[in-house]
Amino acid sequence: MSHHPEQPGSRPMPPNYSQASGPQQPYTPQGQQYSRPQTHSGQTGYGSQQSFGAQPGYGGQPGYGGQPGYGGQTGFGAQPGYGMPQMHNPAMFDSRSLPEQAYGPGSEQFWMAPEPDRTTALWTHLGALLFGFMPLIMFLVKKDESPFVREHSRQGLNAMITNTIVTFAALFVFGILGFILALVTFGIGIIIMYAAVIVPLVYCVLYIIAAVAANRGEGYRFPLTINFVK
């Protein structure tokens, strides 16, 4: 009777309660498992796709695009270089080193002369028909500025000198022959003196041909001409 009924709040803890609470410890490992996504967020290993993203190294195709070095065919396209070498100082131009492809049809690919130079060379030859000494003037003025004009004026100058010499020589020779024949033929033989006019007429035709070639941008070598000026 002395034993009082135990109060519900004073009931001792069941012996296995701590064990029941103990299994909650696996929750803390779950916390560790939960923290693993952070290590997973350290997908720097996966983010090592930067090494794959090292495709910039593949994008180093600019190194392959270094085909500009291959495209350096501009050096080949400098087939203007096939023709006239681009000189920084035109005064160093030497016409004696010109190849055969610098003259005649198709030689415009050699000279690649701009339009102003073509026009100047054109009037150099046409002026020779009107004034005679025009090639000399153009040679002195343009010889250090444009190789194309220099060569055309040089050719025209040589033609002018040759024409002058040959014409006077023809007048002298045909003059003597005409005088002798005039004595024999009672003056009729004097007509032979006019044969000397054929020489300047021939050079007039050559000047016209040279002017047409200059207008096309082609080089022209005068035939029947002594190469006085080199």
JOPEJO-V649233 format. One line per field, one symbol per residue. psi: psi as a letter, one per 40 degrees, with the letter a starting at -180 (. if undefined). burial: 1 if it has 16 or more other C-alpha atoms within 10 Angstrom, else 0. A space follows every 10 residues. Layout:
BEGIN
psi->???
burial->???
END
This chain:
BEGIN
psi->dehihhidee hihidedddd ddeededddd ddddeddddd dffdddeeed ddeeddddee ddddeeeddd eeedddefed ddbhhhhdgd eehheeehid eeiaheeddd dfhidddddd ddeddddddd ededdddddd dededhdddd dddddddddd dddddddddd dddddddddd ddddefeded dddedddddd dddddddddd dddddeeiih hhifhhgdh.
burial->0000000000 0000000000 0000000000 0000000000 0000000000 0000000000 0000000000 0000000001 0011000001 0010000000 1110001111 1110001111 1111111110 0111110110 0110011111 1111111111 1111011001 1001101110 1100000011 0110010011 0011011101 1111111111 1100100000
END
